[in-house]
Amino acid sequence: MTRHRSHWYPAPKLVCLDGMTQTLTGRTALVTGSTSGIGAATAHRLAAEGARVVVTGRDVARGDAVAKEIRDNGGDALFVASDLTAAPDVLREFAKEATDAAGSPIDLLVHNAAVCPAVDTLALSDADLEQTLAVNIRAPHVLTAALAPAMTKQGQGVIIVVGSWMAEVGHPFVGLYSASKAAEAQLARSWAAEFGPRGVRVNIVAPGATRTPINDGSDDVIRRMTENLPAGRAGLPADIAAAIAWLASDQAAYVHGATIAVDGGITTTRAA
Ligand SMILES: NC(=O)c1ccc[n+]([C@@H]2O[C@H](COP(=O)([O-])OP(=O)(O)OC[C@H]3O[C@@H](n4cnc5c(N)ncnc54)[C@H](OP(=O)(O)O)[C@@H]3O)[C@@H](O)[C@H]2O)c1
């Protein structure tokens, strides 16, 4: 299985993005799960907008490659490995290590990493159950608790949860994944209430069916799911990254606790 498909997240040119000024200059971002797919595209996009980006995930080769590609394009990125199934103490150590490596407090945190065991309830193994809860819910909770205090201390920060359209609908074979994404989105709404008054905006970007390694090998399924949508196609990681970059910027200063569906219309029109 080819895990690193750079054509899924075309690296934007850094100096001039659509002829506009960079919107994230001076910001320090941590994007979980940025060794692949939507996370890698997001790391590229945030760097293109001027942020210093900590790329992270378990795969050192892919993580180093993403960070190097960003630097080769003139951006600022480094890779710090993490396994988000780790115990809370280890995750808190990782948060400190990432902050130290970046050289300044993380003020833009994107909870993007997730696992999606594509099996029904009866077939789900105990190991998949534990891993999904750990990566999709426990790790975002622990990392937010570890990193939000530095944001509230400086009175500014942004946290973005990458949710899913599947959090909104019942699905016969990804029940736990869908539930975990709904739980993560609810955490984000609570964080918006908790940290918003102290300068930290928290929002959710909910992708639809997007072509990434998480659904590698399901091309026909993705095509069938998306060809009749208003958008008429599957999402691309760059589509999701663009929404994340906008939410991260001051252009979204009045957006708190919102869910931005970047799903080609799948959630609102699928029944039509
Ligand atoms: N693709 C879609 O159709 C779709 C639709 C809706 C929502 N989403 C959401 O979009 C986000 C990104 O998904 P994607 O499609 O880009 O998936 P992907 O290409 O499979 O990427 C998943 C990322 O999560 C990281 N990850 C997984 N387990 C980890 C662990 N134990 N510790 C640390 N990192 C871990 C992986 O890094 P390593 O392999 O290096 O550990 C990888 O970088 C997820 O939140 C997903 O729920 C995707």
The ligand as a Gaussian input file, in Angstrom:
#p B3LYP/6-31G(d) Opt

LIG

0 1
 N      -10.492000      10.660000       4.404000
 C      -11.786000      10.826000       4.645000
 O      -12.671000      10.469000       3.832000
 C      -12.223000      11.504000       5.914000
 C      -13.578000      11.822000       6.048000
 C      -14.010000      12.470000       7.201000
 C      -13.101000      12.763000       8.193000
 N      -11.785000      12.426000       8.040000
 C      -10.882000      12.754000       9.136000
 O       -9.739000      13.407000       8.634000
 C       -8.636000      13.157000       9.493000
 C       -7.439000      12.713000       8.687000
 O       -7.774000      11.522000       8.007000
 P       -7.025000      11.056000       6.682000
 O       -8.063000      10.576000       5.757000
 O       -6.051000      12.090000       6.230000
 O       -6.251000       9.755000       7.256000
 P       -4.792000       9.160000       7.021000
 O       -4.249000       9.566000       5.694000
 O       -4.883000       7.704000       7.332000
 O       -3.951000       9.881000       8.145000
 C       -4.139000       9.570000       9.488000
 C       -3.030000      10.238000      10.267000
 O       -3.218000       9.894000      11.657000
 C       -1.978000       9.466000      12.167000
 N       -2.151000       8.471000      13.214000
 C       -2.902000       7.348000      13.173000
 N       -2.727000       6.640000      14.301000
 C       -1.846000       7.338000      15.063000
 C       -1.252000       7.129000      16.326000
 N       -1.499000       6.026000      17.057000
 N       -0.383000       8.046000      16.805000
 C       -0.095000       9.160000      16.079000
 N       -0.613000       9.417000      14.867000
 C       -1.477000       8.508000      14.370000
 C       -1.224000       8.857000      10.998000
 O        0.161000       8.999000      11.225000
 P        1.179000       7.745000      11.333000
 O        0.713000       6.696000      10.384000
 O        2.506000       8.359000      10.992000
 O        1.105000       7.351000      12.761000
 C       -1.661000       9.763000       9.842000
 O       -0.783000      10.862000       9.718000
 C       -9.121000      12.149000      10.528000
 O       -9.496000      12.825000      11.704000
 C      -10.356000      11.547000       9.876000
 O      -11.282000      11.075000      10.838000
 C      -11.324000      11.803000       6.933000

